[in-house]
Amino acid sequence: MTDGYTLLYWVLGGAALIAAALAAVVVMRGRKLPGEHVFRASRWSRGNHLFPAQVAVAPNEVVQYEPRWIGRREHTIHMAHIASVDISTNLFFSNVVIETSGGSDPVRCYGHYKRDAIEMKRLINEFQSAYYKTGGRPRE
């Protein structure tokens, strides 16, 4: 009878080890990107349960980062190519759509907190204004 329990312990130990490894991957892939203006979607929103999407707003570009089990997807738009920023607010979360002037697919960000969506739009408008005031030259 002890051989049956030994096998059961090995199987349960192996399952626990695999579950811990998967949990570590989810935690590592879901950590916040480095940078000052990074907005991470809520894990409670659609499509963000395991790996929440993140949006980094920099003075010259907006980057949407979507981690996956293997690899990631990044969509970068230069400030000069952003045509509009649309925020749709739901009961708990907001969705942000960043349209481009070049006709490529817009960046769609689901499940951000309302204050983050408003701050994203404010930063994009501020950085675009600064970009066009300097004639497209980098700020010193």
N, C-alpha and C positions, 0 to 999 in steps of 0.2 A: 504493500500500500504506500510505502514511502517513496517508491519510484514514481508513482503517479503524481504525488504532490511535488516532487522535485521537478518533473517536467512542467507542471502547472506554474511553479515559481519562475522557471526559466522563460516560459512563454509570457507571463505577466511582466516580468522584468524587461524583456525585449520590447513589449508593447509600450511600457512606460518610457523606455529609452527613446523609441521612435517618436512618441508623443512630445517628449521634451525637446527633441531636435526640431520637430515641426514648429513648436511654440517659439523656439529661439529664432527660427527663420522669419516667422511672422513679426516678432518684435524688432528684429534687426532691419527688415525691409520697411517697417512702419515708422522708423525714427525720423525726426524732423531734419530737413536739409539744413546745411549751414547757410547763414546769411541773415541780414537784418529784417527783410520784409518777406517772410515765408509764411504762407497760409496753408494749413493742413485741413482737409475735409474731415468731417466727423465719421467715426466708424459706424455710427448708427444710420448713416444715409445709404442710399442705393448705390451699389457698386463699390463701396468703400469699406466693407466689413473686415476683410483681412488686411488689405493693403490700401490705406487711404491715399488718395491723390493729393498732390501738393502743388501750389503755385508760388513761384518766386518772382517778385517784381523788383527789377533792377533799373537803374537810370537809363539803360540803353535797350533793355529787352524784357520780355515776359516769358517765363519758362513754365510749362506744365509738366510735371513729373508724375508718372504712373508706374509704381513698382509692380512686378509680376513674379510668379514663382521662379521663372528663369528669365533673367534680364529685366529690362524696363523700357518704357516708352517716354520719350521727351519730345515736346512740341515747343519750339522757340519762335517767338515773333519779335521782330525789331520794333522799337517805339515808332519809327517812321511809317510802319505798315499797319498800325492799329487804326481801324476806321471807327469803331464804336465799342462800347462796353455796355452790355444789357444785363440787368439784375432782375430776376424773378424771385419773389419772396413767397415762400410757403408758410405753413403753420410753424414749423420748427427751424427749417434750414432754407438757405437761398441757393439758387443756381446762377452762375455767372457765364455769359457767353461773350467772348471777345472776338469781334468780327475783324477781318483783315481787309485791306484795300486792294490786295493783289488777286483776289478771287479764290484763294485757297480755302480749305475747310476752316471754319472758326474753331477756337478753343472752347470746349464746353466743360465747365467745372461744376460738378454736382455736390451738394451736401455741405456747403460752407456755412458757418455761422453768419447771421445777418450783419453783425458788426465787422466781421472779416471781409464780407463781400463789399460793403460800403467803403472800407479802408482800401481794398484793392482798387476800386474805381477811382477813389481820390488820389492814390499814389500814381496810377497810370495817367490821370489828367495832369497832375503836377509835373511828372517827368516829361510828358509830351510838351507841355508849355515851356519847360526849361530847355528841351531839345530844340524847339523851333525858335526860341529867343536867341540861342547861340548860333543859329544857322546850321545846325546839325553837327557842330564841333563838340568834342567832349568837354565836359565841365572841368575846370581846374580845381 
